[in-house]
């Protein structure tokens, strides 16, 4: 057992806290911290009422390593689960190094003033964590996270080499709002308005944002238009999965969503550079975030399902085959369990599982790691136990 500090009390933080509370064999002490203490208190009451676990709460500005260091020392954490903003990853990693604590996150670092995300900043911390005898685990959500582990599992069980990977992410749910994002609006919109990118024949290739579309037939959901994006797990899988010739990432968007997004782009509301309004500097995208629905509130009206998985083509003993490993998650069922929609659930459950494996000594090492570098079976087993069962099937269609 061990002591965990969760930083971030949004939709994902709510799920992580409740899932940690459901694993007393792994977590004997839980602290939840955020800039907004009231959010932590709401989750604390929910966790006490539902799971009969008392957790501690605290206020912290995660932009300031000094505050995070004081908090880590006061709660005597063994591991920090970072589900705060990606801008804060490095500050929290610095605090973990200074206090001798392991680190886990669900999304890679990106600078505040540039819509760019990649692992180079966090991978650069590898020698620091190694010298400190500490472990940092990056991208332990669903995508990135579970999708990486699906690839590692397929390579171990089905293939000698994986040549082609298509990660497919479908949210077929409806929440009743004209336009809303399923996680932090600022981060979400920065992500999908960037140029698309995929890896093929040893190099990265770029596309205009949302310009490449395919229709994919998702299990239990049916055909949905899916758009090529860049997603951070592509970068680590290119590095760690043997034999890759091409890897791509696809996500579904409704026509209504894309129409709203294009209008917002055209009128300048997705800009991340400040503008002057009535004598004050404001960032349009941050203002837009303030007026859009809070992703953590969407679960009350959400219905429908998600399907996220990996279609993989590879070779085993000289024979080519194709596998599809995926999860189906139901928004309404997630809300019944933890009062969260499925996007928060599918991100938060893997983070709690990853931290449990770290504390249990099943995931161990010194340095900075992506999840596909660990043995996949223990994680896959816990997905089935803790609410994200997966299916491993032969795939016959073409991509």
HELIX and SHEET records of a PDB file:
HELIX    1   1 UNK A   11  UNK A   21  1                                  11    
HELIX    2   2 UNK A   37  UNK A   51  1                                  15    
HELIX    3   3 UNK A   65  UNK A   75  1                                  11    
HELIX    4   4 UNK A   86  UNK A   88  5                                   3    
HELIX    5   5 UNK A   89  UNK A   99  1                                  11    
HELIX    6   6 UNK A  120  UNK A  123  1                                   4    
HELIX    7   7 UNK A  126  UNK A  132  1                                   7    
HELIX    8   8 UNK A  146  UNK A  157  1                                  12    
HELIX    9   9 UNK A  185  UNK A  192  1                                   8    
HELIX   10  10 UNK A  233  UNK A  240  1                                   8    
HELIX   11  11 UNK A  255  UNK A  266  1                                  12    
HELIX   12  12 UNK A  284  UNK A  291  1                                   8    
HELIX   13  13 UNK A  295  UNK A  301  5                                   7    
HELIX   14  14 UNK A  331  UNK A  338  1                                   8    
HELIX   15  15 UNK A  342  UNK A  359  1                                  18    
HELIX   16  16 UNK A  371  UNK A  373  5                                   3    
HELIX   17  17 UNK A  377  UNK A  385  1                                   9    
SHEET    1   A 7 UNK A  56  UNK A  59  0                                        
SHEET    2   A 7 UNK A  27  UNK A  34  1                                        
SHEET    3   A 7 UNK A   2  UNK A   7  1                                        
SHEET    4   A 7 UNK A  79  UNK A  82  1                                        
SHEET    5   A 7 UNK A 102  UNK A 105  1                                        
SHEET    6   A 7 UNK A 135  UNK A 138  1                                        
SHEET    7   A 7 UNK A 367  UNK A 370  1                                        
SHEET    1   B 7 UNK A 203  UNK A 207  0                                        
SHEET    2   B 7 UNK A 196  UNK A 200 -1                                        
SHEET    3   B 7 UNK A 246  UNK A 252 -1                                        
SHEET    4   B 7 UNK A 161  UNK A 171  1                                        
SHEET    5   B 7 UNK A 305  UNK A 316 -1                                        
SHEET    6   B 7 UNK A 319  UNK A 330 -1                                        
SHEET    7   B 7 UNK A 390  UNK A 394 -1                                        
SHEET    1   C 5 UNK A 203  UNK A 207  0                                        
SHEET    2   C 5 UNK A 196  UNK A 200 -1                                        
SHEET    3   C 5 UNK A 246  UNK A 252 -1                                        
SHEET    4   C 5 UNK A 222  UNK A 229 -1                                        
SHEET    5   C 5 UNK A 213  UNK A 218 -1                                        
SHEET    1   D 2 UNK A 274  UNK A 277  0                                        
SHEET    2   D 2 UNK A 280  UNK A 283 -1                                        
END                                                                             
